Every structure is written in structure tokens, then in C-alpha cells.
Amino acid sequence: MSFASLGLSAEIVRAVEERGYTQPTPIQAQAIPAVLSGGDLLAGAQTGTGKTAGFTLPLLHRLNESKKGPLGRGVVRALVLTPTRELAAQVEESVRAYGRFVKLSSMVMFGGVGMGPQTDRLRQGVDILVATPGRLLDHHQQGNLDLSKVEILVLDEADRMLDMGFIHDIKRVLALLPKQRQNLLFSATFSDEIKALADRLLDNPALIEVARRNATADTIAQKIYPVDREKKRHLLAKLVKDNNWHQVLVFTRTKHGANRLAEQLSNDG
């Protein structure tokens, strides 16, 4: 199976091949035709499955096929919501890379930086906007955005957005969008909360689930060590020493706790 056989335009296939990809991944092989059909989609796929191209490629194809001319001030044709600024930047970079041979505009929008340059960029309108929910709502409140003409909505890593408490922001965004649009929801898990969101958002969606539900990557072994709080550091040091681990990633509850643990482990040798 090739990308061309999925129905993508020659310009998009060329961009994909120039990045060294010749065959679609399982999520891409299923998602791309589903998105091209124009219907809603609920897709379960973990990071690393190629899910970003699974929606960016057909999104670019559909928008390019229906492009009508100059956009109005603040107008957005496709909106991709992500939980973090890092993911937003990655997705928008993919949009630019795969869309290099089509005349579509894109931009990324997130907090932690000044709104001025983002406001300037929005004046011409944008075909594809990749954003985090909070900064998106900030711009709408300032009158910089017109979401009434959004044709396609993508919620990427929707489970993470819910885990991070964005459900109320998502509902506020949905209220700003036109009722007639295509909705794509991508999530690593299908929790009850995700199902409830899908029921509200999606209309008779195609369902794709590539990864096992709530699955951990096959290369990861999960173990639990019940231990008293005051013995955790000693147990960690023993595990590192006994297993001769040279690279270890440890998550702590606070930044202070991380610094203290690193110092203690260093002192332990």
C-alpha cells in the first residue's frame, strides 16, 4: 500500500516521500481514507504510531481541494487543539512540512509568549490553526479570531487534555464553532470521559483503534514495589545498583523533591 493509493493528491504524496516515508502506518492507512470521506472520526492511537500524519495529510488534501480564495480577518478553516505547547509546535511543523507544495497557510498558537505577533499573523486569516485551548480563548476574547467558518476540528491527544483539566475550555471552544463541520478525535485511551466527549462531539463517527486499549508499549515492563515512604529512596538506590542501570528516568511530585532526590542519589554514589 502506498500513500498515493489512499487518495491523497500528488503534491502531498511528494512532500511525504521527500521526508522518507513510502508506506503508511496502520493508523494512517485507516484514518486517511476516513478523513477524506468527510465524516467524523474517533481514533485510538498512542504516540509513535504516526497519528499526526494520519490527520494532517487528509486535512491538507481536503482544505486544498476546497480553497476558495483570500480569507477574512481572523478567519480559521481548520482548528487543531492540543494539550501542550510542545505538541502544538510539533503538529504545526508537520503541517508545514507536508503542505510545502500546496498553497495553504498555517500557524501555531500557545501561551507563555506575547500575543502581539500571533495577533498580527491572524489579520490575514489562516487555513490551519494549531493551538492550545487557553491561548485560543484569549485571542477570541480579544476579538482576534473568527471561528464561525471552521470546516474541520481536530482534538489531538484528547485524553491528555481532559487529564489536564481542559474540559471546560474545550466546551467553550465548541460553542464558538459552526454546527456543520467535520470532527476528528484522537486519543490514546477510550475512558468513560473520552466516550462522553465523543458522544457530544461526533456524529456517527468511523471508529479506529490501532493500539490495545490502555496498552503500554511492548518494550516497557511494568512493576510495582510497595514500600514505606521513608524507604523509597533507599529502594530506588538499591534497584539502580543491583540492575546496573546507567540511564534512569525518575518522576517526582515536585521540583524540590526532584532536586533533593538527585542530590541524595549522587551522594549515595
DAPEKA-V140149 format. One record per residue. N is the residue number from 0. PHI is phi in radians with two decimals (none if undefined). NEAR is the number of other ideal C-beta (glycine too) atoms within 8 Angstrom. Layout:
[[N & PHI & NEAR] [N & PHI & NEAR]]
This chain:
[[0 & none & 6] [1 & -2.04 & 9] [2 & -1.15 & 16] [3 & -1.10 & 7] [4 & -1.21 & 6] [5 & -1.45 & 13] [6 & 1.79 & 7] [7 & -1.34 & 13] [8 & -1.19 & 9] [9 & -1.09 & 6] [10 & -1.14 & 9] [11 & -1.28 & 17] [12 & -1.05 & 12] [13 & -1.06 & 9] [14 & -1.13 & 13] [15 & -1.12 & 13] [16 & -1.15 & 10] [17 & -1.20 & 6] [18 & -1.58 & 8] [19 & 1.62 & 5] [20 & -1.76 & 9] [21 & -2.07 & 6] [22 & -2.22 & 7] [23 & -1.25 & 13] [24 & -1.32 & 10] [25 & -0.95 & 8] [26 & -1.16 & 14] [27 & -1.20 & 15] [28 & -1.08 & 11] [29 & -1.63 & 12] [30 & -1.30 & 15] [31 & -1.03 & 16] [32 & -1.08 & 11] [33 & -1.12 & 11] [34 & -1.22 & 15] [35 & -1.07 & 12] [36 & -1.22 & 7] [37 & 1.66 & 6] [38 & -1.55 & 10] [39 & -1.31 & 13] [40 & -2.49 & 15] [41 & -2.05 & 12] [42 & -2.15 & 17] [43 & -1.83 & 13] [44 & -2.74 & 13] [45 & -1.45 & 9] [46 & -1.03 & 6] [47 & 1.69 & 5] [48 & -1.63 & 12] [49 & 1.54 & 10] [50 & -1.14 & 15] [51 & -1.05 & 10] [52 & -1.16 & 14] [53 & -1.06 & 19] [54 & -1.95 & 16] [55 & -1.21 & 13] [56 & -1.13 & 15] [57 & -1.19 & 14] [58 & -1.08 & 16] [59 & -1.05 & 15] [60 & -1.07 & 13] [61 & -1.14 & 14] [62 & -1.16 & 15] [63 & -1.18 & 14] [64 & -1.19 & 7] [65 & -1.90 & 7] [66 & -1.13 & 9] [67 & -2.01 & 3] [68 & 2.29 & 3] [69 & -1.03 & 4] [70 & -1.64 & 9] [71 & -1.40 & 8] [72 & -1.02 & 8] [73 & 1.29 & 11] [74 & -1.28 & 10] [75 & -2.20 & 15] [76 & -1.66 & 12] [77 & -2.35 & 14] [78 & -2.09 & 14] [79 & -1.98 & 16] [80 & -1.75 & 14] [81 & -2.27 & 13] [82 & -1.36 & 11] [83 & -2.33 & 9] [84 & -1.15 & 9] [85 & -1.12 & 6] [86 & -1.18 & 11] [87 & -1.01 & 16] [88 & -1.11 & 10] [89 & -1.13 & 9] [90 & -1.13 & 15] [91 & -1.16 & 14] [92 & -1.11 & 8] [93 & -1.14 & 11] [94 & -1.02 & 15] [95 & -1.16 & 9] [96 & -1.17 & 9] [97 & -1.34 & 14] [98 & -1.79 & 15] [99 & -1.16 & 7] [100 & -1.84 & 7] [101 & -2.10 & 10] [102 & -1.63 & 4] [103 & -2.19 & 11] [104 & -1.73 & 9] [105 & -2.58 & 13] [106 & -2.72 & 12] [107 & -1.98 & 10] [108 & -2.44 & 12] [109 & -2.67 & 12] [110 & -1.41 & 8] [111 & 1.51 & 4] [112 & -2.31 & 7] [113 & -1.12 & 5] [114 & -1.44 & 11] [115 & -0.96 & 6] [116 & -1.05 & 8] [117 & -1.15 & 14] [118 & -1.08 & 11] [119 & -1.06 & 7] [120 & -1.15 & 9] [121 & -1.29 & 14] [122 & -1.04 & 8] [123 & -1.53 & 8] [124 & 1.35 & 14] [125 & -2.60 & 14] [126 & -1.20 & 12] [127 & -2.25 & 18] [128 & -1.97 & 12] [129 & -1.87 & 13] [130 & -2.59 & 14] [131 & -1.59 & 14] [132 & -1.03 & 13] [133 & -1.08 & 9] [134 & -1.17 & 13] [135 & -1.02 & 15] [136 & -1.17 & 11] [137 & -1.02 & 10] [138 & -1.18 & 14] [139 & -1.13 & 11] [140 & -1.11 & 6] [141 & -1.47 & 8] [142 & 1.37 & 6] [143 & -1.57 & 10] [144 & -2.12 & 10] [145 & -2.11 & 10] [146 & -1.68 & 11] [147 & -1.31 & 7] [148 & -2.02 & 10] [149 & -1.10 & 13] [150 & -1.66 & 10] [151 & -2.38 & 14] [152 & -2.02 & 13] [153 & -2.12 & 13] [154 & -1.84 & 14] [155 & -1.70 & 14] [156 & 0.92 & 12] [157 & -1.06 & 12] [158 & -1.11 & 12] [159 & -1.16 & 10] [160 & -1.09 & 15] [161 & -1.21 & 13] [162 & -1.05 & 7] [163 & -1.54 & 7] [164 & 1.46 & 6] [165 & -1.57 & 11] [166 & -1.01 & 10] [167 & -1.19 & 7] [168 & -1.12 & 10] [169 & -1.07 & 13] [170 & -1.08 & 8] [171 & -1.14 & 10] [172 & -1.14 & 14] [173 & -1.01 & 9] [174 & -1.18 & 6] [175 & -1.60 & 8] [176 & -1.65 & 12] [177 & -1.19 & 7] [178 & -1.21 & 4] [179 & -1.55 & 3] [180 & -2.84 & 10] [181 & -1.68 & 11] [182 & -2.08 & 13] [183 & -2.19 & 14] [184 & -2.10 & 17] [185 & -1.99 & 14] [186 & -2.63 & 13] [187 & -1.32 & 10] [188 & -2.32 & 9] [189 & -2.01 & 8] [190 & -1.27 & 8] [191 & -1.06 & 5] [192 & -1.17 & 9] [193 & -1.16 & 14] [194 & -1.08 & 9] [195 & -1.13 & 8] [196 & -1.14 & 14] [197 & -1.10 & 11] [198 & -1.07 & 7] [199 & -1.33 & 7] [200 & -1.60 & 11] [201 & -1.73 & 12] [202 & -2.01 & 6] [203 & 0.81 & 5] [204 & -1.34 & 12] [205 & -1.24 & 9] [206 & -2.03 & 6] [207 & -2.24 & 13] [208 & -2.37 & 9] [209 & -1.45 & 10] [210 & -1.44 & 10] [211 & -1.11 & 4] [212 & -1.05 & 8] [213 & 0.97 & 4] [214 & -1.44 & 7] [215 & -1.70 & 5] [216 & -0.93 & 7] [217 & -1.07 & 4] [218 & -1.46 & 3] [219 & -1.88 & 6] [220 & -1.79 & 3] [221 & -1.81 & 5] [222 & -2.40 & 4] [223 & -2.08 & 4] [224 & -2.09 & 6] [225 & -1.12 & 3] [226 & -2.70 & 7] [227 & -1.13 & 5] [228 & -0.99 & 5] [229 & -1.26 & 4] [230 & -1.82 & 8] [231 & -1.07 & 9] [232 & -1.11 & 9] [233 & -1.14 & 7] [234 & -1.13 & 10] [235 & -1.04 & 11] [236 & -1.08 & 10] [237 & -1.16 & 8] [238 & -1.10 & 10] [239 & -1.09 & 10] [240 & -1.23 & 7] [241 & -1.12 & 6] [242 & -1.64 & 6] [243 & 0.95 & 5] [244 & -1.34 & 7] [245 & -1.75 & 4] [246 & -2.30 & 4] [247 & -2.38 & 6] [248 & -1.85 & 4] [249 & -2.06 & 7] [250 & -1.72 & 3] [251 & -2.16 & 7] [252 & -1.29 & 3] [253 & -2.33 & 6] [254 & -1.11 & 5] [255 & -1.08 & 6] [256 & -1.11 & 9] [257 & -1.15 & 10] [258 & -1.11 & 8] [259 & -1.16 & 8] [260 & -1.12 & 12] [261 & -1.06 & 8] [262 & -1.16 & 8] [263 & -1.16 & 9] [264 & -1.14 & 11] [265 & -1.13 & 7] [266 & -1.18 & 6] [267 & -1.25 & 6] [268 & 1.54 & 3]]
